[in-house]
Amino acid sequence: MATYKVRGIAHNIIYPYRTEDGKVKHQWETYSTELEAMHRKAYIDYLQKNRLHHEIRKAAAEYQCRRAVEREVVERFRPRTQEEAPPHAAEDNTAKTYREFAEKWLPIHARKERFSPNSYDSYRSNLDRHILPYFGDRVMSSITAEDIDDFLDALSRKPCRGPKSYGKRPEDIPTLSSSTVKKCFTILTSGFETAKKWHYISEIPKVTAPTEKTVKRRAWDARRVYEVLDSIKEDELLHLAVHLAFVCSLRAGETAGIDLHTIDFRDGSLWITRQIQRVSDSAIGVLPKHEVLRIFPKQVLTSKSSMILKGPKTEDSHRKQYLTTPLLDELRERLARIEENKAFFREEYRDYGLLICQTDGRPVDPKNLEKSFKEHQKRIGIPENERIDFQGLRKSGQMHKVRLSQNNYQLVAENAGQSPEVLMNHYNEALDYEKRALSRLVENSFYPHRETSGETQDSADVSALMAQIQQNPELCRKLLQSLTLGAQQRA
């Protein structure tokens, strides 16, 4: 078991691990808060309990690499005396172009801010598609606030490319979304402070950020999810992926990256410890190697991207999920099918320890899960304006759990590796049947009671009930919850 010690303001975790040549060493790790240290201790204890010696060795190596990078960054950016200053520190770069600055700045910025490969690809894509064609050949020191406002205005009128433009007349092609415009503004302006330190510019242009209009992701109620899940019969892998995504509130990459060795049938649980992403080869080359646990072999050798296995999105995303009995039964069937595939392919089976994988063990691209899910919705006749993406299953699961837990946001958020603020702002909205139930509650509480043909009611009882509701807000909440559940069952 790992040991927890406090020295001064440092919180330390100490644990033994065995090197590849069999030697036993003790790892000493330091964290700034008790919470970080206890999270790390729980993870190491889990690995030791399950005798995952390779994973313990990998965890120790990742920490050592991370500390080495942090020391390198501190050394690079610490204040230096005039004698220590490198010869190029006072170099005048005011005649250089924005492209020259951006190509140098982005890799350094990505490593400093610990970008994920997906984040780096997003920055690189927006830079190449939108920013460099406009500012690339401009001398950076000549860029003014007016130039940036003109750029933002041009972006807001720029037609989309790709799937959104296919088969459409030029006048029908939509323009770039406000989120894309805001992203380009963030990328452009986030480098200005560094540009001033590197003597590319003398002053930072002061520009107001554009307004971003957020679009809410669609979600289904639990009944709709169950009906769609029940309709997936021909594709066992997609059925399991959809089932996991809703019950465990998983992202597509987390679903594709589940380690079958973390499933505990006695405890009825599994650990979410990693995810699969498809990223560009340039992102893999630029970012620190310890960010990537595994690079899977390419299926198409000429491809410019690769699928990787990496840690969860955030520290909180490393979590334990408890499973329902039907889901555990499906997992048992899946493990039996994997054993059949191993026996069939024998030495040709590529065992990466993945639960969601192809018949020969190769990983499944999360984008293919997304595509299969959308194609199934189209096949069973769900209207286009009601279809959801894979992330919509995660949102649907979270919204269902919020209602089941009677608005216990802390519990539901931790269960999915989120903060309560993110859950409340993006994963909680009223569904149609709930609005209908609320309207009925207003009708029953607001209008004078009238007898209807064929039925009589005791007005005194109704008045007494209304008085109780008005005096007891908790009773009102329970009544509303009962009405919403009833409406959901009738829907």
C-alpha positions as CSV (number, residue, x, y, z in Angstrom):
1,M,0.0,0.0,0.0
2,A,1.2,3.6,-0.7
3,T,2.2,5.7,2.3
4,Y,1.0,9.3,2.8
5,K,3.3,11.8,4.5
6,V,3.2,15.6,5.1
7,R,6.4,17.6,5.2
8,G,5.9,21.3,5.6
9,I,3.3,22.3,3.0
10,A,4.1,19.3,0.7
11,H,1.9,16.2,0.6
12,N,3.9,13.1,-0.3
13,I,3.0,9.6,-1.5
14,I,5.6,6.9,-1.2
15,Y,5.3,3.5,-2.8
16,P,7.6,0.6,-4.0
17,Y,7.7,-0.6,-7.6
18,R,9.8,-3.1,-9.5
19,T,11.9,-2.0,-12.5
20,E,12.1,-4.0,-15.7
21,D,15.3,-5.7,-14.6
22,G,13.6,-6.8,-11.3
23,K,15.0,-4.3,-8.9
24,V,12.8,-2.8,-6.2
25,K,12.8,1.0,-6.0
26,H,10.7,3.4,-3.9
27,Q,8.9,6.2,-5.6
28,W,8.5,9.5,-3.7
29,E,5.9,11.9,-5.2
30,T,5.1,15.4,-4.0
31,Y,1.7,17.1,-4.5
32,S,0.6,20.6,-3.5
33,T,-2.8,19.6,-2.0
34,E,-4.0,16.8,0.1
35,L,-6.8,16.0,-2.4
36,E,-4.3,15.4,-5.2
37,A,-2.2,13.2,-3.0
38,M,-5.1,11.1,-1.8
39,H,-6.4,10.6,-5.4
40,R,-2.9,9.4,-6.3
41,K,-2.7,7.1,-3.3
42,A,-6.1,5.5,-4.1
43,Y,-5.0,4.9,-7.7
44,I,-1.7,3.3,-6.6
45,D,-3.5,1.2,-4.0
46,Y,-5.8,-0.1,-6.7
47,L,-2.9,-1.1,-8.9
48,Q,-1.1,-2.8,-6.1
49,K,-4.2,-4.7,-5.0
50,N,-4.8,-6.0,-8.5
51,R,-1.0,-6.8,-8.9
52,L,-0.8,-4.5,-12.0
53,H,3.0,-4.2,-11.7
54,H,3.5,-3.0,-15.2
55,E,0.9,-0.2,-14.7
56,I,2.6,0.8,-11.4
57,R,6.0,1.0,-13.2
58,K,4.4,3.1,-16.0
59,A,2.8,5.4,-13.4
60,A,6.1,6.0,-11.7
61,A,7.8,6.7,-15.0
62,E,5.1,9.1,-16.1
63,Y,5.5,11.1,-12.8
64,Q,9.2,11.2,-13.3
65,C,8.9,12.5,-16.8
66,R,6.3,15.1,-15.8
67,R,8.6,16.4,-13.0
68,A,11.5,16.6,-15.4
69,V,9.4,18.7,-17.9
70,E,8.2,20.9,-15.1
71,R,11.8,21.5,-13.9
72,E,12.8,22.3,-17.5
73,V,10.0,24.8,-17.9
74,V,10.8,26.5,-14.6
75,E,14.4,26.7,-15.6
76,R,13.5,28.1,-19.0
77,F,11.3,30.9,-17.7
78,R,13.0,31.8,-14.5
79,P,14.3,35.4,-14.3
80,R,17.9,35.6,-15.4
81,T,20.7,38.0,-14.7
82,Q,22.3,39.9,-17.5
83,E,25.3,37.4,-17.5
84,E,22.9,34.4,-17.8
85,A,20.7,35.9,-20.5
86,P,20.9,34.0,-23.8
87,P,22.4,35.9,-26.7
88,H,19.1,36.1,-28.6
89,A,17.1,37.5,-25.6
90,A,17.4,41.1,-26.9
91,E,16.9,40.2,-30.6
92,D,14.7,42.6,-32.5
93,N,11.9,40.6,-34.1
94,T,9.7,43.5,-35.1
95,A,10.3,42.9,-38.8
96,K,9.2,39.2,-38.7
97,T,5.8,38.0,-39.9
98,Y,3.0,36.5,-37.9
99,R,3.6,33.1,-39.5
100,E,7.2,33.1,-38.2
101,F,6.0,33.8,-34.7
102,A,3.1,31.3,-34.8
103,E,5.2,28.4,-36.0
104,K,7.6,28.9,-33.1
105,W,5.1,29.8,-30.5
106,L,2.4,27.1,-30.9
107,P,4.6,24.0,-30.0
108,I,6.1,25.8,-27.0
109,H,2.7,27.1,-25.8
110,A,1.1,23.6,-26.2
111,R,3.8,21.9,-24.1
112,K,3.7,24.7,-21.5
113,E,-0.1,24.5,-21.1
114,R,0.0,20.7,-21.3
115,F,-2.4,20.5,-24.3
116,S,-4.0,17.2,-25.1
117,P,-3.3,16.0,-28.6
118,N,-6.9,16.9,-29.6
119,S,-6.5,20.4,-28.3
120,Y,-3.3,20.8,-30.3
121,D,-5.0,19.6,-33.4
122,S,-7.8,22.1,-32.9
123,Y,-5.4,25.0,-32.5
124,R,-3.3,23.8,-35.5
125,S,-6.4,23.4,-37.7
126,N,-7.9,26.8,-37.0
127,L,-4.5,28.4,-37.4
128,D,-4.0,26.8,-40.9
129,R,-7.6,27.3,-42.1
130,H,-8.4,30.8,-40.9
131,I,-5.7,32.8,-39.2
132,L,-2.6,32.2,-41.3
133,P,-4.3,32.8,-44.7
134,Y,-5.3,36.3,-43.3
135,F,-2.4,37.3,-41.1
136,G,0.4,34.8,-42.1
137,D,2.4,37.2,-44.3
138,R,1.7,40.3,-42.3
139,V,4.6,41.8,-40.2
140,M,3.4,41.0,-36.7
141,S,4.3,44.4,-35.3
142,S,2.0,46.1,-37.8
143,I,-1.2,44.2,-36.7
144,T,-3.5,46.7,-35.0
145,A,-6.8,46.3,-33.0
146,E,-8.6,47.5,-36.2
147,D,-7.0,44.7,-38.2
148,I,-8.2,42.1,-35.7
149,D,-11.8,43.5,-35.7
150,D,-11.7,43.4,-39.5
151,F,-10.5,39.8,-39.3
152,L,-13.4,38.8,-36.9
153,D,-15.9,40.5,-39.2
154,A,-14.5,38.6,-42.2
155,L,-14.7,35.3,-40.3
156,S,-18.4,35.9,-39.3
157,R,-19.2,36.2,-43.1
158,K,-16.9,33.3,-44.2
159,P,-18.8,30.3,-45.7
160,C,-18.3,26.9,-44.1
161,R,-16.3,24.2,-45.9
162,G,-16.7,20.4,-45.6
163,P,-20.0,18.5,-44.9
164,K,-22.0,21.6,-44.2
165,S,-21.4,22.8,-47.8
166,Y,-21.9,19.6,-49.7
167,G,-24.6,19.7,-52.3
168,K,-25.7,23.2,-51.5
169,R,-25.9,26.3,-53.6
170,P,-23.4,29.1,-52.6
171,E,-26.1,31.2,-51.1
172,D,-27.4,28.3,-49.0
173,I,-24.0,27.5,-47.4
174,P,-24.0,28.6,-43.7
175,T,-21.2,30.8,-42.4
176,L,-18.8,29.9,-39.6
177,S,-20.3,29.4,-36.2
178,S,-19.8,31.9,-33.4
179,S,-17.9,29.3,-31.5
180,T,-15.3,29.0,-34.4
181,V,-14.9,32.8,-34.6
182,K,-14.4,32.9,-30.8
183,K,-11.9,30.0,-31.0
184,C,-9.9,31.8,-33.7
185,F,-9.9,35.0,-31.6
186,T,-8.6,33.1,-28.6
187,I,-5.8,31.5,-30.6
188,L,-4.7,34.7,-32.2
189,T,-4.7,36.9,-29.0
190,S,-3.3,34.3,-26.6
191,G,0.1,34.6,-28.2
192,F,0.4,38.4,-28.0
193,E,1.8,38.4,-24.4
194,T,4.6,36.0,-25.5
195,A,5.1,38.0,-28.7
196,K,5.8,41.1,-26.6
197,K,8.3,39.2,-24.4
198,W,10.0,37.9,-27.6
199,H,10.2,41.5,-29.1
200,Y,7.9,40.8,-32.0
201,I,5.6,43.6,-30.9
202,S,5.9,46.6,-28.6
203,E,2.3,46.9,-27.5
204,I,-0.5,44.3,-27.2
205,P,-3.6,45.3,-29.3
206,K,-6.7,45.8,-27.0
207,V,-9.6,44.1,-28.7
208,T,-13.0,42.9,-27.2
209,A,-13.7,39.2,-27.6
210,P,-16.6,38.4,-29.9
211,T,-19.8,37.0,-28.4
212,E,-20.3,33.3,-28.6
213,K,-23.8,31.9,-29.1
214,T,-23.9,28.5,-27.5
215,V,-26.0,25.7,-29.0
216,K,-27.4,23.2,-26.5
217,R,-26.7,19.6,-27.2
218,R,-29.8,17.5,-27.7
219,A,-30.7,14.8,-25.1
220,W,-33.3,12.1,-24.8
221,D,-35.4,11.0,-21.8
222,A,-34.6,7.5,-20.4
223,R,-37.6,5.9,-22.1
224,R,-36.4,7.0,-25.5
225,V,-32.9,5.8,-24.9
226,Y,-34.2,2.4,-23.8
227,E,-36.4,2.1,-26.9
228,V,-33.5,2.9,-29.2
229,L,-31.2,0.6,-27.3
230,D,-33.7,-2.2,-27.6
231,S,-33.8,-1.7,-31.4
232,I,-30.1,-2.3,-31.8
233,K,-30.1,-6.1,-32.3
234,E,-27.8,-6.7,-35.3
235,D,-24.8,-4.9,-33.9
236,E,-23.7,-6.3,-30.5
237,L,-20.8,-3.9,-30.2
238,L,-22.8,-0.8,-30.8
239,H,-25.5,-2.1,-28.4
240,L,-22.9,-2.5,-25.7
241,A,-21.3,0.9,-26.4
242,V,-24.6,2.8,-26.2
243,H,-25.6,0.9,-23.1
244,L,-22.3,1.8,-21.4
245,A,-22.4,5.4,-22.5
246,F,-25.9,6.0,-21.0
247,V,-25.6,4.0,-17.8
248,C,-22.0,5.2,-17.0
249,S,-22.3,8.7,-18.6
250,L,-19.2,8.1,-20.8
251,R,-17.7,10.0,-23.6
252,A,-17.1,8.2,-26.9
253,G,-13.3,8.0,-26.3
254,E,-13.8,6.7,-22.8
255,T,-16.2,4.0,-24.1
256,A,-13.7,2.9,-26.8
257,G,-10.9,2.9,-24.3
258,I,-12.4,0.7,-21.5
259,D,-9.8,-1.7,-20.1
260,L,-11.5,-5.1,-19.7
261,H,-9.1,-5.9,-16.8
262,T,-10.7,-3.1,-14.7
263,I,-14.1,-4.8,-14.7
264,D,-14.9,-6.3,-11.3
265,F,-17.9,-8.6,-11.4
266,R,-17.9,-9.3,-7.7
267,D,-18.1,-5.6,-6.9
268,G,-20.3,-4.8,-10.0
269,S,-18.0,-2.0,-11.1
270,L,-15.4,-0.9,-13.5
271,W,-12.7,1.9,-13.6
272,I,-12.5,4.6,-16.2
273,T,-8.8,5.2,-16.5
274,R,-8.1,6.0,-20.2
275,Q,-9.6,6.9,-23.5
276,I,-8.9,6.5,-27.2
277,Q,-8.5,9.4,-29.6
278,R,-7.5,9.8,-33.2
279,V,-5.0,12.6,-33.5
280,S,-2.6,13.9,-36.1
281,D,1.0,12.6,-36.3
282,S,2.2,16.2,-35.9
283,A,0.5,16.4,-32.5
284,I,2.2,13.2,-31.4
285,G,5.5,14.6,-32.5
286,V,5.2,18.0,-30.8
287,L,3.7,17.0,-27.4
288,P,5.6,15.2,-24.6
289,K,5.6,11.5,-25.0
290,H,4.4,10.7,-21.5
291,E,1.0,12.2,-22.5
292,V,0.4,9.2,-24.7
293,L,0.2,5.7,-23.2
294,R,0.2,3.8,-26.5
295,I,0.2,4.6,-30.3
296,F,-1.7,1.9,-32.1
297,P,-0.4,0.6,-35.5
298,K,-1.9,2.3,-38.5
299,Q,-4.4,0.4,-40.6
300,V,-3.7,2.7,-43.5
301,L,0.1,3.3,-43.8
302,T,-0.4,6.6,-45.7
303,S,-2.7,8.1,-43.1
304,K,-1.5,11.3,-41.5
305,S,-3.2,10.5,-38.2
306,S,-3.0,7.7,-35.6
307,M,-5.2,6.3,-32.8
308,I,-3.7,6.7,-29.4
309,L,-4.5,5.5,-25.9
310,K,-4.1,8.3,-23.3
311,G,-5.2,9.1,-19.8
312,P,-8.7,10.6,-19.0
313,K,-9.6,14.1,-20.0
314,T,-9.1,15.5,-16.5
315,E,-7.9,14.1,-13.1
316,D,-11.6,13.9,-12.0
317,S,-12.4,11.8,-15.1
318,H,-10.4,9.0,-13.5
319,R,-13.3,7.3,-11.7
320,K,-15.1,4.2,-10.6
321,Q,-18.5,3.3,-12.1
322,Y,-21.0,0.9,-10.6
323,L,-23.0,-1.1,-13.2
324,T,-26.5,-2.3,-13.5
325,T,-27.3,-6.0,-13.5
326,P,-28.4,-6.1,-17.2
327,L,-25.2,-4.3,-18.1
328,L,-23.0,-6.8,-16.1
329,D,-24.8,-9.7,-18.0
330,E,-24.0,-8.1,-21.3
331,L,-20.4,-7.6,-20.3
332,R,-20.1,-11.3,-19.4
333,E,-21.4,-12.1,-22.9
334,R,-18.9,-9.7,-24.4
335,L,-15.9,-11.3,-22.6
336,A,-17.0,-14.7,-23.8
337,R,-17.2,-13.4,-27.3
338,I,-13.6,-11.9,-27.0
339,E,-12.4,-15.3,-25.8
340,E,-14.0,-16.9,-28.9
341,N,-12.2,-14.4,-31.1
342,K,-8.9,-15.1,-29.4
343,A,-9.3,-18.8,-30.0
344,F,-10.2,-18.2,-33.7
345,F,-7.4,-15.7,-34.6
346,R,-4.8,-17.2,-32.2
347,E,-1.4,-15.5,-32.7
348,E,-3.0,-13.0,-35.2
349,Y,-5.2,-11.6,-32.4
350,R,-3.9,-8.2,-31.2
351,D,-4.6,-8.2,-27.5
352,Y,-4.6,-4.6,-26.2
353,G,-6.9,-5.4,-23.3
354,L,-9.8,-3.5,-24.8
355,L,-13.4,-4.2,-24.1
356,I,-14.7,-2.4,-27.2
357,C,-12.6,-3.7,-30.1
358,Q,-12.7,-5.3,-33.5
359,T,-12.9,-9.0,-33.9
360,D,-9.2,-9.3,-34.1
361,G,-8.6,-7.1,-31.1
362,R,-7.7,-3.9,-32.9
363,P,-9.2,-0.7,-31.4
364,V,-12.4,0.9,-32.6
365,D,-12.2,4.6,-33.7
366,P,-14.6,6.6,-31.5
367,K,-15.6,8.5,-34.6
368,N,-16.8,5.2,-36.1
369,L,-18.9,4.6,-33.0
370,E,-20.4,8.0,-33.5
371,K,-21.1,7.3,-37.2
372,S,-22.7,3.9,-36.5
373,F,-24.9,5.4,-33.8
374,K,-26.2,8.2,-36.2
375,E,-26.7,5.7,-39.0
376,H,-28.8,3.5,-36.7
377,Q,-31.0,6.5,-35.7
378,K,-31.6,7.2,-39.4
379,R,-32.4,3.6,-40.1
380,I,-35.1,3.3,-37.5
381,G,-36.7,6.6,-38.6
382,I,-35.8,9.1,-36.0
383,P,-36.3,12.6,-37.4
384,E,-33.1,14.5,-38.1
385,N,-34.0,17.3,-35.6
386,E,-34.4,14.7,-32.8
387,R,-31.2,12.7,-33.4
388,I,-28.4,13.0,-30.8
389,D,-24.7,12.3,-31.0
390,F,-22.7,10.0,-28.7
391,Q,-22.1,12.9,-26.2
392,G,-25.9,13.3,-26.1
393,L,-26.1,9.8,-24.5
394,R,-23.8,11.1,-21.8
395,K,-26.0,14.1,-21.3
396,S,-29.1,12.0,-21.3
397,G,-27.6,9.7,-18.6
398,Q,-26.6,12.7,-16.5
399,M,-30.0,14.3,-16.7
400,H,-31.8,11.1,-15.8
401,K,-29.5,10.6,-12.7
402,V,-30.1,14.2,-11.6
403,R,-33.9,13.4,-11.4
404,L,-33.4,10.1,-9.8
405,S,-31.2,11.6,-7.1
406,Q,-33.6,14.5,-6.5
407,N,-31.1,17.1,-7.8
408,N,-28.0,15.8,-5.9
409,Y,-25.7,17.6,-8.3
410,Q,-22.5,16.8,-6.3
411,L,-23.2,13.0,-6.5
412,V,-24.1,13.0,-10.1
413,A,-21.2,15.2,-11.2
414,E,-18.6,13.2,-9.3
415,N,-20.1,10.0,-10.8
416,A,-19.2,11.2,-14.3
417,G,-16.0,13.1,-13.5
418,Q,-17.5,16.5,-13.8
419,S,-17.7,19.6,-11.7
420,P,-21.2,20.4,-10.3
421,E,-21.0,23.8,-12.1
422,V,-20.5,22.1,-15.5
423,L,-23.3,19.7,-14.8
424,M,-25.8,22.5,-13.8
425,N,-24.9,24.7,-16.7
426,H,-24.7,22.2,-19.6
427,Y,-26.2,18.9,-18.6
428,N,-29.4,20.0,-16.9
429,E,-32.5,21.3,-18.8
430,A,-36.2,20.6,-18.7
431,L,-37.6,18.0,-21.0
432,D,-40.9,18.4,-22.8
433,Y,-42.9,16.0,-20.6
434,E,-41.7,17.8,-17.5
435,K,-42.9,21.1,-18.9
436,R,-46.3,19.5,-19.6
437,A,-46.5,18.2,-16.1
438,L,-45.7,21.6,-14.7
439,S,-48.5,23.1,-16.8
440,R,-50.9,20.6,-15.2
441,L,-49.7,21.5,-11.8
442,V,-50.3,25.2,-12.4
443,E,-53.8,24.4,-13.8
444,N,-54.7,22.4,-10.7
445,S,-53.4,25.0,-8.3
446,F,-54.4,28.3,-10.0
447,Y,-58.0,27.9,-11.4
448,P,-61.1,27.7,-9.2
449,H,-62.3,24.1,-8.8
450,R,-65.2,23.2,-11.2
451,E,-67.2,20.0,-11.2
452,T,-67.1,18.2,-14.5
453,S,-69.7,15.9,-15.9
454,G,-69.5,12.3,-14.8
455,E,-67.3,13.1,-11.7
456,T,-67.7,14.8,-8.4
457,Q,-64.9,15.9,-6.0
458,D,-64.8,17.1,-2.5
459,S,-63.9,20.8,-2.8
460,A,-63.0,20.8,0.9
461,D,-60.3,18.1,0.4
462,V,-58.9,20.0,-2.6
463,S,-58.7,23.2,-0.7
464,A,-57.0,21.5,2.2
465,L,-54.5,19.9,-0.2
466,M,-53.8,23.3,-1.8
467,A,-53.2,24.8,1.6
468,Q,-50.7,22.1,2.4
469,I,-48.9,22.7,-0.8
470,Q,-48.6,26.4,-0.2
471,Q,-47.4,25.9,3.3
472,N,-45.0,23.1,2.5
473,P,-42.6,23.7,-0.5
474,E,-41.2,20.2,-0.1
475,L,-44.6,18.6,-0.6
476,C,-44.9,20.8,-3.8
477,R,-41.6,19.5,-5.1
478,K,-42.5,15.9,-4.4
479,L,-45.9,16.3,-6.2
480,L,-44.2,17.8,-9.2
481,Q,-41.7,15.0,-9.3
482,S,-44.6,12.5,-9.1
483,L,-46.3,14.2,-12.0
484,T,-43.2,14.2,-14.1
485,L,-42.6,10.5,-13.5
486,G,-46.2,9.8,-14.4
487,A,-46.0,11.9,-17.5
488,Q,-42.8,10.0,-18.5
489,Q,-44.5,6.6,-18.1
490,R,-47.4,7.7,-20.2
491,A,-45.2,9.2,-22.9
